[in-house]
């Protein structure tokens, strides 16, 4: 049983590229380095590298679970990781500003 959302192929590709190559790494970097500690170009390059590393790690982890590795499981896991890291980044940024 899968839940599919009807979207044009270009939109699906664009969102897939973002969720695999940019967003997880950006959220993790914002959580680890709150504030302007990295220049925008450093943050972008580090985001791509961190996202790739996170995607590989999650793929291997999902491949060893009974649920298995599928498009849906990878999207849900990367999305959940991105949301969790974004929440942590928000908390860290709020408390970094107060300190």
Backbone bond lengths (Angstrom), bond angles and torsions (degrees), N, CA, C in turn:
res aa  C-N    CA-C-N  psi(-1)  N-CA   C-N-CA  omega(-1)  CA-C   N-CA-C  phi
1 X - - - 1.444 - - 1.516 108.60 -
2 X 1.305 116.71 121.60 1.450 121.20 178.77 1.516 109.69 -126.06
3 X 1.304 115.19 150.04 1.454 120.94 176.29 1.517 107.77 -105.60
4 X 1.308 116.42 111.91 1.452 120.65 -179.48 1.515 109.65 -107.04
5 X 1.306 114.80 141.35 1.452 121.27 176.10 1.515 106.93 -108.93
6 X 1.306 116.60 127.71 1.458 120.69 179.80 1.527 108.62 -73.67
7 X 1.319 116.47 112.94 1.458 122.02 179.06 1.519 107.64 -144.95
8 X 1.322 116.43 149.61 1.457 118.77 176.76 1.532 111.45 -60.04
9 X 1.309 115.80 150.46 1.466 121.07 -177.18 1.528 111.63 -58.11
10 X 1.329 118.50 -38.98 1.467 121.22 -179.33 1.528 111.27 -63.58
11 X 1.312 117.24 -38.19 1.463 121.47 178.43 1.518 110.10 -67.51
12 X 1.322 116.59 -43.03 1.465 120.22 179.03 1.524 111.42 -62.49
13 X 1.331 117.42 -39.79 1.461 121.30 179.05 1.528 110.24 -66.98
14 X 1.335 116.55 -45.09 1.462 120.08 -179.36 1.528 111.39 -61.84
15 X 1.322 117.43 -44.78 1.460 120.59 178.62 1.521 111.68 -67.29
16 X 1.320 116.84 -36.49 1.461 120.31 177.43 1.517 112.28 -64.54
17 X 1.321 116.42 -41.69 1.472 120.36 177.75 1.525 109.78 -63.04
18 X 1.329 117.09 -43.41 1.467 119.97 179.00 1.523 111.81 -62.81
19 X 1.330 117.45 -45.57 1.468 120.14 -175.50 1.522 111.77 -71.49
20 X 1.337 118.16 -23.46 1.463 120.24 -179.77 1.522 111.87 -95.15
21 X 1.327 118.10 -41.11 1.461 120.90 -169.77 1.525 116.00 -102.57
22 X 1.330 119.39 -16.63 1.467 118.30 -172.67 1.525 113.45 -128.20
23 X 1.320 117.90 -57.69 1.461 121.54 -166.75 1.536 115.45 -61.84
24 X 1.337 120.21 -45.54 1.473 117.52 179.90 1.536 112.45 -60.94
25 X 1.303 116.54 -44.49 1.464 120.00 -179.82 1.505 112.30 -65.83
26 X 1.334 117.22 -40.64 1.457 120.73 179.06 1.522 110.49 -62.33
27 X 1.333 117.04 -44.49 1.466 120.84 179.97 1.531 111.01 -64.64
28 X 1.321 116.88 -42.07 1.463 120.18 179.30 1.524 110.74 -65.37
29 X 1.329 117.20 -42.56 1.460 120.01 178.57 1.521 112.12 -64.85
30 X 1.319 117.37 -38.21 1.466 119.86 177.01 1.532 111.13 -65.90
31 X 1.324 116.79 -31.83 1.462 120.18 177.45 1.528 111.20 -73.69
32 X 1.319 116.87 -37.83 1.467 120.79 -177.83 1.530 111.61 -79.89
33 X 1.335 116.23 -40.06 1.460 122.00 -178.26 1.527 109.91 -120.22
34 X 1.342 118.69 76.87 1.466 119.38 179.91 1.527 110.11 -69.63
35 X 1.313 115.18 146.97 1.456 119.69 179.34 1.515 111.81 85.45
36 X 1.334 115.38 -174.83 1.475 120.13 -175.32 1.534 113.24 -85.67
37 X 1.313 117.67 53.55 1.466 120.79 -179.77 1.518 112.33 -80.73
38 X 1.327 117.16 -20.72 1.462 122.01 177.92 1.520 109.01 -119.22
39 X 1.327 116.15 144.74 1.459 119.55 175.11 1.529 108.42 -70.46
40 X 1.330 118.10 160.81 1.477 119.67 -179.59 1.531 113.07 -57.70
41 X 1.330 118.08 -38.57 1.467 119.31 179.74 1.528 111.03 -69.80
42 X 1.330 117.32 -38.84 1.466 120.04 176.55 1.521 110.82 -64.17
43 X 1.327 115.93 -42.12 1.465 120.21 -179.56 1.530 111.09 -64.43
44 X 1.347 117.44 -40.30 1.461 120.56 179.25 1.523 111.59 -65.26
45 X 1.322 116.85 -47.60 1.473 119.72 -179.93 1.523 111.86 -65.60
46 X 1.325 116.47 -41.74 1.462 119.65 178.25 1.533 110.93 -66.90
47 X 1.336 116.81 -32.81 1.465 120.36 178.10 1.522 111.14 -63.94
48 X 1.328 116.31 -42.94 1.466 119.92 179.54 1.527 110.06 -63.40
49 X 1.325 117.07 -46.98 1.467 120.41 179.87 1.514 112.90 -63.58
50 X 1.331 116.35 -43.86 1.464 120.46 179.44 1.524 110.80 -66.49
51 X 1.320 117.09 -38.67 1.470 120.31 178.08 1.521 111.51 -63.77
52 X 1.319 116.47 -43.76 1.475 119.25 178.06 1.523 110.72 -62.34
53 X 1.322 117.11 -44.34 1.467 120.19 178.96 1.526 110.61 -62.45
54 X 1.328 116.97 -42.28 1.459 121.04 179.60 1.528 111.28 -65.54
55 X 1.324 117.34 -40.41 1.462 121.02 179.00 1.524 111.27 -64.27
56 X 1.320 116.91 -42.17 1.467 120.40 177.74 1.516 110.29 -64.18
57 X 1.334 117.30 -45.66 1.463 121.31 179.91 1.527 111.00 -60.23
58 X 1.324 116.91 -47.40 1.468 120.90 -179.22 1.527 110.45 -64.82
59 X 1.328 117.68 -38.97 1.470 121.09 -179.98 1.525 111.08 -62.92
60 X 1.317 116.90 -44.25 1.465 120.48 178.42 1.526 110.23 -65.60
61 X 1.328 116.44 -42.12 1.459 120.58 179.48 1.530 110.98 -62.98
62 X 1.322 116.99 -45.12 1.465 119.71 179.10 1.527 111.92 -66.81
63 X 1.315 116.98 -32.73 1.455 120.55 178.63 1.516 113.42 -65.18
64 X 1.327 116.60 -22.41 1.462 119.92 -179.27 1.525 112.82 -95.65
65 X 1.317 117.57 -3.62 1.460 120.14 -179.37 1.529 110.27 -94.02
66 X 1.324 117.61 159.96 1.461 120.26 177.01 1.534 112.62 -63.04
67 X 1.334 116.95 -26.88 1.466 120.83 179.26 1.523 110.35 -65.93
68 X 1.309 117.22 -35.34 1.449 121.48 177.54 1.520 113.24 83.70
69 X 1.307 114.34 173.16 1.458 122.17 -179.60 1.515 109.32 -99.03
70 X 1.320 115.84 119.79 1.463 121.60 176.33 1.527 107.51 -143.12
71 X 1.308 116.41 171.41 1.465 119.45 178.01 1.520 110.90 -59.77
72 X 1.300 116.20 -41.69 1.453 120.28 -177.42 1.518 111.45 -67.97
73 X 1.334 117.34 -46.28 1.461 119.53 -178.44 1.524 111.39 -65.37
74 X 1.325 116.87 -37.63 1.469 119.88 178.23 1.523 110.37 -67.45
75 X 1.327 118.09 -43.31 1.464 121.28 -179.88 1.525 111.31 -63.79
76 X 1.321 116.48 -43.46 1.464 119.96 -179.63 1.528 110.74 -66.15
77 X 1.315 117.43 -43.34 1.464 120.66 -178.91 1.519 111.59 -67.24
78 X 1.327 117.89 -45.40 1.467 120.12 178.18 1.524 110.89 -66.31
79 X 1.321 117.05 -39.17 1.463 120.04 177.42 1.521 111.77 -63.93
80 X 1.327 116.53 -43.41 1.461 120.23 178.04 1.517 112.40 -64.45
81 X 1.320 116.10 -40.68 1.461 120.41 177.10 1.522 110.73 -63.57
82 X 1.316 116.92 -41.64 1.457 121.27 179.47 1.527 111.07 -64.11
83 X 1.317 117.19 -43.46 1.464 120.76 178.98 1.522 110.64 -65.13
84 X 1.332 117.92 -44.12 1.462 120.97 179.44 1.528 111.13 -62.91
85 X 1.328 117.01 -44.18 1.469 120.16 178.97 1.523 110.85 -66.39
86 X 1.330 118.00 -35.12 1.464 121.02 177.64 1.520 111.32 -65.86
87 X 1.324 116.80 -41.79 1.466 120.16 176.72 1.521 111.17 -62.98
88 X 1.327 116.45 -43.49 1.466 120.58 177.47 1.520 110.87 -62.71
89 X 1.327 117.20 -39.89 1.466 121.09 178.48 1.522 110.61 -64.06
90 X 1.323 116.90 -39.82 1.463 120.01 177.59 1.510 112.37 -62.70
91 X 1.314 116.67 -43.47 1.465 121.09 178.70 1.527 110.35 -65.18
92 X 1.329 116.65 -46.37 1.467 119.91 -179.32 1.521 111.64 -64.17
93 X 1.335 117.10 -38.61 1.471 119.84 178.62 1.513 111.22 -66.58
94 X 1.328 116.69 -40.70 1.462 119.98 178.94 1.531 110.81 -61.85
95 X 1.323 117.35 -45.71 1.457 119.89 -177.96 1.521 112.12 -77.26
96 X 1.338 118.62 -24.93 1.460 120.82 176.02 1.519 110.20 -70.41
97 X 1.353 117.23 -33.50 1.450 121.09 177.98 1.519 111.74 -70.45
98 X 1.333 117.58 -33.49 1.453 121.30 -179.71 1.517 112.87 -76.21
99 X 1.327 117.54 -25.95 1.469 120.53 -176.58 1.508 112.33 -79.47
